[in-house]
Amino acid sequence: MGTENADLAVLLRRTQWLLDDLAFQVGAGRRDADDFEAAATALDEISLLLRETSPTATITERSSE
């Protein structure tokens, strides 16, 4: 696995854990602004990285329409 793939895999896994924790907290009635901001930031990072590293131009082409 190349460095770029490893970085993407780590970010995806980190965000998965973050979202799992957030889902549990929300389900328990706990809503923390910092946790929401962290999740939104992580999803923004993933969105950007997926577009930049996509093996095809399809995603990029759709986002510019």
PyMOL Python script that loads the backbone (N, CA, C, O; Angstrom):
from pymol import cmd

cmd.read_pdbstr("""\
ATOM      1  N   MET A   1       0.859  -1.172   0.000  1.00  0.00           N
ATOM      2  CA  MET A   1       0.000   0.000   0.000  1.00  0.00           C
ATOM      3  C   MET A   1       0.900   1.228   0.000  1.00  0.00           C
ATOM      4  O   MET A   1       1.782   1.365   0.847  1.00  0.00           O
ATOM      5  N   GLY A   2       0.667   2.120  -0.959  1.00  0.00           N
ATOM      6  CA  GLY A   2       1.450   3.336  -1.043  1.00  0.00           C
ATOM      7  C   GLY A   2       1.077   4.320   0.053  1.00  0.00           C
ATOM      8  O   GLY A   2       0.060   4.162   0.727  1.00  0.00           O
ATOM      9  N   THR A   3       1.904   5.329   0.220  1.00  0.00           N
ATOM     10  CA  THR A   3       1.672   6.337   1.251  1.00  0.00           C
ATOM     11  C   THR A   3       0.330   7.034   1.070  1.00  0.00           C
ATOM     12  O   THR A   3      -0.394   7.257   2.040  1.00  0.00           O
ATOM     13  N   GLU A   4      -0.001   7.378  -0.176  1.00  0.00           N
ATOM     14  CA  GLU A   4      -1.275   8.054  -0.437  1.00  0.00           C
ATOM     15  C   GLU A   4      -2.452   7.172  -0.030  1.00  0.00           C
ATOM     16  O   GLU A   4      -3.403   7.648   0.590  1.00  0.00           O
ATOM     17  N   ASN A   5      -2.388   5.894  -0.375  1.00  0.00           N
ATOM     18  CA  ASN A   5      -3.455   4.966  -0.002  1.00  0.00           C
ATOM     19  C   ASN A   5      -3.517   4.767   1.506  1.00  0.00           C
ATOM     20  O   ASN A   5      -4.601   4.699   2.086  1.00  0.00           O
ATOM     21  N   ALA A   6      -2.363   4.676   2.133  1.00  0.00           N
ATOM     22  CA  ALA A   6      -2.323   4.507   3.586  1.00  0.00           C
ATOM     23  C   ALA A   6      -2.920   5.720   4.287  1.00  0.00           C
ATOM     24  O   ALA A   6      -3.678   5.573   5.245  1.00  0.00           O
ATOM     25  N   ASP A   7      -2.585   6.910   3.817  1.00  0.00           N
ATOM     26  CA  ASP A   7      -3.133   8.136   4.406  1.00  0.00           C
ATOM     27  C   ASP A   7      -4.652   8.171   4.272  1.00  0.00           C
ATOM     28  O   ASP A   7      -5.355   8.526   5.219  1.00  0.00           O
ATOM     29  N   LEU A   8      -5.152   7.806   3.106  1.00  0.00           N
ATOM     30  CA  LEU A   8      -6.595   7.791   2.886  1.00  0.00           C
ATOM     31  C   LEU A   8      -7.259   6.748   3.777  1.00  0.00           C
ATOM     32  O   LEU A   8      -8.305   7.014   4.370  1.00  0.00           O
ATOM     33  N   ALA A   9      -6.667   5.574   3.875  1.00  0.00           N
ATOM     34  CA  ALA A   9      -7.232   4.517   4.713  1.00  0.00           C
ATOM     35  C   ALA A   9      -7.289   4.942   6.179  1.00  0.00           C
ATOM     36  O   ALA A   9      -8.277   4.684   6.867  1.00  0.00           O
ATOM     37  N   VAL A  10      -6.236   5.589   6.650  1.00  0.00           N
ATOM     38  CA  VAL A  10      -6.207   6.058   8.040  1.00  0.00           C
ATOM     39  C   VAL A  10      -7.285   7.110   8.271  1.00  0.00           C
ATOM     40  O   VAL A  10      -7.994   7.061   9.276  1.00  0.00           O
ATOM     41  N   LEU A  11      -7.412   8.050   7.357  1.00  0.00           N
ATOM     42  CA  LEU A  11      -8.427   9.096   7.493  1.00  0.00           C
ATOM     43  C   LEU A  11      -9.835   8.498   7.469  1.00  0.00           C
ATOM     44  O   LEU A  11     -10.692   8.900   8.255  1.00  0.00           O
ATOM     45  N   LEU A  12     -10.073   7.551   6.581  1.00  0.00           N
ATOM     46  CA  LEU A  12     -11.388   6.909   6.513  1.00  0.00           C
ATOM     47  C   LEU A  12     -11.703   6.160   7.806  1.00  0.00           C
ATOM     48  O   LEU A  12     -12.814   6.253   8.326  1.00  0.00           O
ATOM     49  N   ARG A  13     -10.736   5.427   8.316  1.00  0.00           N
ATOM     50  CA  ARG A  13     -10.951   4.664   9.553  1.00  0.00           C
ATOM     51  C   ARG A  13     -11.149   5.595  10.747  1.00  0.00           C
ATOM     52  O   ARG A  13     -12.021   5.360  11.583  1.00  0.00           O
ATOM     53  N   ARG A  14     -10.341   6.651  10.826  1.00  0.00           N
ATOM     54  CA  ARG A  14     -10.462   7.620  11.924  1.00  0.00           C
ATOM     55  C   ARG A  14     -11.852   8.261  11.907  1.00  0.00           C
ATOM     56  O   ARG A  14     -12.478   8.439  12.952  1.00  0.00           O
ATOM     57  N   THR A  15     -12.316   8.600  10.728  1.00  0.00           N
ATOM     58  CA  THR A  15     -13.631   9.226  10.608  1.00  0.00           C
ATOM     59  C   THR A  15     -14.736   8.234  10.937  1.00  0.00           C
ATOM     60  O   THR A  15     -15.749   8.600  11.533  1.00  0.00           O
ATOM     61  N   GLN A  16     -14.545   6.992  10.552  1.00  0.00           N
ATOM     62  CA  GLN A  16     -15.532   5.966  10.892  1.00  0.00           C
ATOM     63  C   GLN A  16     -15.681   5.865  12.407  1.00  0.00           C
ATOM     64  O   GLN A  16     -16.800   5.818  12.918  1.00  0.00           O
ATOM     65  N   TRP A  17     -14.565   5.832  13.122  1.00  0.00           N
ATOM     66  CA  TRP A  17     -14.612   5.754  14.584  1.00  0.00           C
ATOM     67  C   TRP A  17     -15.279   6.998  15.171  1.00  0.00           C
ATOM     68  O   TRP A  17     -16.098   6.902  16.085  1.00  0.00           O
ATOM     69  N   LEU A  18     -14.923   8.148  14.640  1.00  0.00           N
ATOM     70  CA  LEU A  18     -15.495   9.401  15.116  1.00  0.00           C
ATOM     71  C   LEU A  18     -17.013   9.404  14.924  1.00  0.00           C
ATOM     72  O   LEU A  18     -17.757   9.799  15.822  1.00  0.00           O
ATOM     73  N   LEU A  19     -17.467   8.961  13.745  1.00  0.00           N
ATOM     74  CA  LEU A  19     -18.903   8.922  13.469  1.00  0.00           C
ATOM     75  C   LEU A  19     -19.611   7.865  14.314  1.00  0.00           C
ATOM     76  O   LEU A  19     -20.749   8.073  14.735  1.00  0.00           O
ATOM     77  N   ASP A  20     -18.953   6.738  14.566  1.00  0.00           N
ATOM     78  CA  ASP A  20     -19.532   5.725  15.449  1.00  0.00           C
ATOM     79  C   ASP A  20     -19.759   6.306  16.841  1.00  0.00           C
ATOM     80  O   ASP A  20     -20.829   6.134  17.425  1.00  0.00           O
ATOM     81  N   ASP A  21     -18.751   6.992  17.367  1.00  0.00           N
ATOM     82  CA  ASP A  21     -18.868   7.617  18.686  1.00  0.00           C
ATOM     83  C   ASP A  21     -19.963   8.680  18.700  1.00  0.00           C
ATOM     84  O   ASP A  21     -20.749   8.757  19.643  1.00  0.00           O
ATOM     85  N   LEU A  22     -20.010   9.496  17.652  1.00  0.00           N
ATOM     86  CA  LEU A  22     -21.012  10.552  17.573  1.00  0.00           C
ATOM     87  C   LEU A  22     -22.421   9.958  17.516  1.00  0.00           C
ATOM     88  O   LEU A  22     -23.333  10.463  18.171  1.00  0.00           O
ATOM     89  N   ALA A  23     -22.601   8.904  16.746  1.00  0.00           N
ATOM     90  CA  ALA A  23     -23.914   8.257  16.653  1.00  0.00           C
ATOM     91  C   ALA A  23     -24.351   7.727  18.019  1.00  0.00           C
ATOM     92  O   ALA A  23     -25.517   7.852  18.393  1.00  0.00           O
ATOM     93  N   PHE A  24     -23.423   7.140  18.756  1.00  0.00           N
ATOM     94  CA  PHE A  24     -23.736   6.634  20.091  1.00  0.00           C
ATOM     95  C   PHE A  24     -24.135   7.777  21.019  1.00  0.00           C
ATOM     96  O   PHE A  24     -25.120   7.674  21.750  1.00  0.00           O
ATOM     97  N   GLN A  25     -23.366   8.873  20.987  1.00  0.00           N
ATOM     98  CA  GLN A  25     -23.655  10.019  21.850  1.00  0.00           C
ATOM     99  C   GLN A  25     -25.009  10.638  21.519  1.00  0.00           C
ATOM    100  O   GLN A  25     -25.792  10.945  22.418  1.00  0.00           O
ATOM    101  N   VAL A  26     -25.282  10.819  20.238  1.00  0.00           N
ATOM    102  CA  VAL A  26     -26.560  11.410  19.821  1.00  0.00           C
ATOM    103  C   VAL A  26     -27.715  10.492  20.234  1.00  0.00           C
ATOM    104  O   VAL A  26     -28.751  10.960  20.706  1.00  0.00           O
ATOM    105  N   GLY A  27     -27.527   9.195  20.053  1.00  0.00           N
ATOM    106  CA  GLY A  27     -28.558   8.239  20.455  1.00  0.00           C
ATOM    107  C   GLY A  27     -28.838   8.270  21.951  1.00  0.00           C
ATOM    108  O   GLY A  27     -29.947   7.968  22.391  1.00  0.00           O
ATOM    109  N   ALA A  28     -27.824   8.636  22.727  1.00  0.00           N
ATOM    110  CA  ALA A  28     -27.973   8.727  24.180  1.00  0.00           C
ATOM    111  C   ALA A  28     -28.461  10.109  24.618  1.00  0.00           C
ATOM    112  O   ALA A  28     -28.586  10.384  25.812  1.00  0.00           O
ATOM    113  N   GLY A  29     -28.734  10.973  23.642  1.00  0.00           N
ATOM    114  CA  GLY A  29     -29.249  12.300  23.966  1.00  0.00           C
ATOM    115  C   GLY A  29     -28.186  13.337  24.255  1.00  0.00           C
ATOM    116  O   GLY A  29     -28.498  14.427  24.733  1.00  0.00           O
ATOM    117  N   ARG A  30     -26.929  13.013  23.971  1.00  0.00           N
ATOM    118  CA  ARG A  30     -25.835  13.967  24.207  1.00  0.00           C
ATOM    119  C   ARG A  30     -25.401  14.551  22.872  1.00  0.00           C
ATOM    120  O   ARG A  30     -24.998  13.826  21.963  1.00  0.00           O
ATOM    121  N   ARG A  31     -25.490  15.867  22.767  1.00  0.00           N
ATOM    122  CA  ARG A  31     -25.101  16.564  21.533  1.00  0.00           C
ATOM    123  C   ARG A  31     -24.082  17.626  21.911  1.00  0.00           C
ATOM    124  O   ARG A  31     -24.402  18.588  22.609  1.00  0.00           O
ATOM    125  N   ASP A  32     -22.852  17.444  21.444  1.00  0.00           N
ATOM    126  CA  ASP A  32     -21.766  18.357  21.774  1.00  0.00           C
ATOM    127  C   ASP A  32     -21.316  19.088  20.510  1.00  0.00           C
ATOM    128  O   ASP A  32     -21.009  18.458  19.497  1.00  0.00           O
ATOM    129  N   ALA A  33     -21.278  20.407  20.573  1.00  0.00           N
ATOM    130  CA  ALA A  33     -20.919  21.211  19.397  1.00  0.00           C
ATOM    131  C   ALA A  33     -19.524  20.874  18.887  1.00  0.00           C
ATOM    132  O   ALA A  33     -19.301  20.842  17.677  1.00  0.00           O
ATOM    133  N   ASP A  34     -18.584  20.622  19.792  1.00  0.00           N
ATOM    134  CA  ASP A  34     -17.217  20.288  19.366  1.00  0.00           C
ATOM    135  C   ASP A  34     -17.179  18.966  18.606  1.00  0.00           C
ATOM    136  O   ASP A  34     -16.455  18.833  17.619  1.00  0.00           O
ATOM    137  N   ASP A  35     -17.958  17.994  19.064  1.00  0.00           N
ATOM    138  CA  ASP A  35     -18.009  16.703  18.372  1.00  0.00           C
ATOM    139  C   ASP A  35     -18.633  16.847  16.987  1.00  0.00           C
ATOM    140  O   ASP A  35     -18.180  16.222  16.028  1.00  0.00           O
ATOM    141  N   PHE A  36     -19.671  17.669  16.887  1.00  0.00           N
ATOM    142  CA  PHE A  36     -20.303  17.905  15.593  1.00  0.00           C
ATOM    143  C   PHE A  36     -19.326  18.590  14.642  1.00  0.00           C
ATOM    144  O   PHE A  36     -19.246  18.236  13.466  1.00  0.00           O
ATOM    145  N   GLU A  37     -18.588  19.566  15.150  1.00  0.00           N
ATOM    146  CA  GLU A  37     -17.614  20.281  14.314  1.00  0.00           C
ATOM    147  C   GLU A  37     -16.499  19.342  13.865  1.00  0.00           C
ATOM    148  O   GLU A  37     -16.073  19.395  12.712  1.00  0.00           O
ATOM    149  N   ALA A  38     -16.025  18.485  14.765  1.00  0.00           N
ATOM    150  CA  ALA A  38     -14.970  17.532  14.408  1.00  0.00           C
ATOM    151  C   ALA A  38     -15.449  16.577  13.320  1.00  0.00           C
ATOM    152  O   ALA A  38     -14.702  16.270  12.391  1.00  0.00           O
ATOM    153  N   ALA A  39     -16.679  16.111  13.428  1.00  0.00           N
ATOM    154  CA  ALA A  39     -17.229  15.208  12.412  1.00  0.00           C
ATOM    155  C   ALA A  39     -17.368  15.920  11.075  1.00  0.00           C
ATOM    156  O   ALA A  39     -17.020  15.363  10.034  1.00  0.00           O
ATOM    157  N   ALA A  40     -17.872  17.138  11.099  1.00  0.00           N
ATOM    158  CA  ALA A  40     -18.036  17.895   9.854  1.00  0.00           C
ATOM    159  C   ALA A  40     -16.688  18.162   9.195  1.00  0.00           C
ATOM    160  O   ALA A  40     -16.559  18.054   7.976  1.00  0.00           O
ATOM    161  N   THR A  41     -15.690  18.507   9.990  1.00  0.00           N
ATOM    162  CA  THR A  41     -14.351  18.766   9.455  1.00  0.00           C
ATOM    163  C   THR A  41     -13.760  17.502   8.841  1.00  0.00           C
ATOM    164  O   THR A  41     -13.191  17.548   7.750  1.00  0.00           O
ATOM    165  N   ALA A  42     -13.893  16.383   9.530  1.00  0.00           N
ATOM    166  CA  ALA A  42     -13.370  15.116   9.009  1.00  0.00           C
ATOM    167  C   ALA A  42     -14.055  14.743   7.699  1.00  0.00           C
ATOM    168  O   ALA A  42     -13.398  14.277   6.769  1.00  0.00           O
ATOM    169  N   LEU A  43     -15.364  14.943   7.618  1.00  0.00           N
ATOM    170  CA  LEU A  43     -16.087  14.628   6.383  1.00  0.00           C
ATOM    171  C   LEU A  43     -15.681  15.558   5.247  1.00  0.00           C
ATOM    172  O   LEU A  43     -15.600  15.131   4.095  1.00  0.00           O
ATOM    173  N   ASP A  44     -15.424  16.826   5.561  1.00  0.00           N
ATOM    174  CA  ASP A  44     -14.916  17.755   4.542  1.00  0.00           C
ATOM    175  C   ASP A  44     -13.566  17.285   4.011  1.00  0.00           C
ATOM    176  O   ASP A  44     -13.327  17.302   2.803  1.00  0.00           O
ATOM    177  N   GLU A  45     -12.679  16.863   4.924  1.00  0.00           N
ATOM    178  CA  GLU A  45     -11.350  16.384   4.527  1.00  0.00           C
ATOM    179  C   GLU A  45     -11.466  15.150   3.634  1.00  0.00           C
ATOM    180  O   GLU A  45     -10.776  15.042   2.620  1.00  0.00           O
ATOM    181  N   ILE A  46     -12.337  14.226   4.016  1.00  0.00           N
ATOM    182  CA  ILE A  46     -12.527  13.013   3.219  1.00  0.00           C
ATOM    183  C   ILE A  46     -13.066  13.355   1.842  1.00  0.00           C
ATOM    184  O   ILE A  46     -12.592  12.825   0.837  1.00  0.00           O
ATOM    185  N   SER A  47     -14.040  14.225   1.791  1.00  0.00           N
ATOM    186  CA  SER A  47     -14.626  14.623   0.511  1.00  0.00           C
ATOM    187  C   SER A  47     -13.562  15.184  -0.424  1.00  0.00           C
ATOM    188  O   SER A  47     -13.494  14.809  -1.594  1.00  0.00           O
ATOM    189  N   LEU A  48     -12.746  16.070   0.090  1.00  0.00           N
ATOM    190  CA  LEU A  48     -11.684  16.675  -0.714  1.00  0.00           C
ATOM    191  C   LEU A  48     -10.664  15.624  -1.157  1.00  0.00           C
ATOM    192  O   LEU A  48     -10.288  15.571  -2.328  1.00  0.00           O
ATOM    193  N   LEU A  49     -10.225  14.796  -0.222  1.00  0.00           N
ATOM    194  CA  LEU A  49      -9.211  13.794  -0.537  1.00  0.00           C
ATOM    195  C   LEU A  49      -9.729  12.766  -1.539  1.00  0.00           C
ATOM    196  O   LEU A  49      -8.985  12.339  -2.422  1.00  0.00           O
ATOM    197  N   LEU A  50     -10.983  12.368  -1.417  1.00  0.00           N
ATOM    198  CA  LEU A  50     -11.552  11.418  -2.378  1.00  0.00           C
ATOM    199  C   LEU A  50     -11.598  12.015  -3.774  1.00  0.00           C
ATOM    200  O   LEU A  50     -11.321  11.331  -4.759  1.00  0.00           O
ATOM    201  N   ARG A  51     -11.946  13.279  -3.856  1.00  0.00           N
ATOM    202  CA  ARG A  51     -11.976  13.929  -5.172  1.00  0.00           C
ATOM    203  C   ARG A  51     -10.569  14.047  -5.759  1.00  0.00           C
ATOM    204  O   ARG A  51     -10.373  13.864  -6.961  1.00  0.00           O
ATOM    205  N   GLU A  52      -9.600  14.351  -4.910  1.00  0.00           N
ATOM    206  CA  GLU A  52      -8.219  14.524  -5.381  1.00  0.00           C
ATOM    207  C   GLU A  52      -7.570  13.211  -5.782  1.00  0.00           C
ATOM    208  O   GLU A  52      -6.713  13.196  -6.665  1.00  0.00           O
ATOM    209  N   THR A  53      -7.955  12.121  -5.160  1.00  0.00           N
ATOM    210  CA  THR A  53      -7.277  10.845  -5.390  1.00  0.00           C
ATOM    211  C   THR A  53      -8.115   9.848  -6.179  1.00  0.00           C
ATOM    212  O   THR A  53      -7.718   8.693  -6.333  1.00  0.00           O
ATOM    213  N   SER A  54      -9.251  10.274  -6.671  1.00  0.00           N
ATOM    214  CA  SER A  54     -10.125   9.380  -7.422  1.00  0.00           C
ATOM    215  C   SER A  54      -9.379   8.770  -8.610  1.00  0.00           C
ATOM    216  O   SER A  54      -8.692   9.481  -9.342  1.00  0.00           O
ATOM    217  N   PRO A  55      -9.513   7.443  -8.804  1.00  0.00           N
ATOM    218  CA  PRO A  55      -8.839   6.813  -9.939  1.00  0.00           C
ATOM    219  C   PRO A  55      -9.444   7.211 -11.283  1.00  0.00           C
ATOM    220  O   PRO A  55      -8.838   6.981 -12.330  1.00  0.00           O
ATOM    221  N   THR A  56     -10.624   7.802 -11.258  1.00  0.00           N
ATOM    222  CA  THR A  56     -11.249   8.283 -12.488  1.00  0.00           C
ATOM    223  C   THR A  56     -11.658   9.734 -12.297  1.00  0.00           C
ATOM    224  O   THR A  56     -11.716  10.227 -11.171  1.00  0.00           O
ATOM    225  N   ALA A  57     -11.935  10.403 -13.381  1.00  0.00           N
ATOM    226  CA  ALA A  57     -12.337  11.810 -13.317  1.00  0.00           C
ATOM    227  C   ALA A  57     -13.829  11.958 -13.085  1.00  0.00           C
ATOM    228  O   ALA A  57     -14.326  13.081 -13.001  1.00  0.00           O
ATOM    229  N   THR A  58     -14.546  10.868 -12.982  1.00  0.00           N
ATOM    230  CA  THR A  58     -16.004  10.918 -12.890  1.00  0.00           C
ATOM    231  C   THR A  58     -16.474  11.764 -11.712  1.00  0.00           C
ATOM    232  O   THR A  58     -17.355  12.609 -11.870  1.00  0.00           O
ATOM    233  N   ILE A  59     -15.901  11.547 -10.542  1.00  0.00           N
ATOM    234  CA  ILE A  59     -16.326  12.291  -9.360  1.00  0.00           C
ATOM    235  C   ILE A  59     -16.042  13.774  -9.550  1.00  0.00           C
ATOM    236  O   ILE A  59     -16.902  14.607  -9.261  1.00  0.00           O
ATOM    237  N   THR A  60     -14.872  14.110 -10.021  1.00  0.00           N
ATOM    238  CA  THR A  60     -14.499  15.508 -10.221  1.00  0.00           C
ATOM    239  C   THR A  60     -15.390  16.165 -11.257  1.00  0.00           C
ATOM    240  O   THR A  60     -15.818  17.306 -11.082  1.00  0.00           O
ATOM    241  N   GLU A  61     -15.667  15.455 -12.324  1.00  0.00           N
ATOM    242  CA  GLU A  61     -16.516  16.012 -13.376  1.00  0.00           C
ATOM    243  C   GLU A  61     -17.922  16.295 -12.853  1.00  0.00           C
ATOM    244  O   GLU A  61     -18.507  17.327 -13.180  1.00  0.00           O
ATOM    245  N   ARG A  62     -18.463  15.391 -12.049  1.00  0.00           N
ATOM    246  CA  ARG A  62     -19.803  15.595 -11.506  1.00  0.00           C
ATOM    247  C   ARG A  62     -19.837  16.767 -10.544  1.00  0.00           C
ATOM    248  O   ARG A  62     -20.821  17.506 -10.512  1.00  0.00           O
ATOM    249  N   SER A  63     -18.778  16.956  -9.754  1.00  0.00           N
ATOM    250  CA  SER A  63     -18.781  18.025  -8.761  1.00  0.00           C
ATOM    251  C   SER A  63     -18.675  19.401  -9.396  1.00  0.00           C
ATOM    252  O   SER A  63     -19.051  20.392  -8.770  1.00  0.00           O
ATOM    253  N   SER A  64     -18.175  19.489 -10.620  1.00  0.00           N
ATOM    254  CA  SER A  64     -18.024  20.792 -11.260  1.00  0.00           C
ATOM    255  C   SER A  64     -19.224  21.170 -12.113  1.00  0.00           C
ATOM    256  O   SER A  64     -19.244  22.247 -12.709  1.00  0.00           O
ATOM    257  N   GLU A  65     -20.223  20.301 -12.179  1.00  0.00           N
ATOM    258  CA  GLU A  65     -21.413  20.602 -12.983  1.00  0.00           C
ATOM    259  C   GLU A  65     -22.339  21.539 -12.249  1.00  0.00           C
ATOM    260  O   GLU A  65     -23.392  21.902 -12.773  1.00  0.00           O
TER     261      GLU A  65
END
""", "prot")
cmd.dss("prot")
cmd.show_as("cartoon", "prot")
cmd.util.cbc("prot")
cmd.orient("prot")
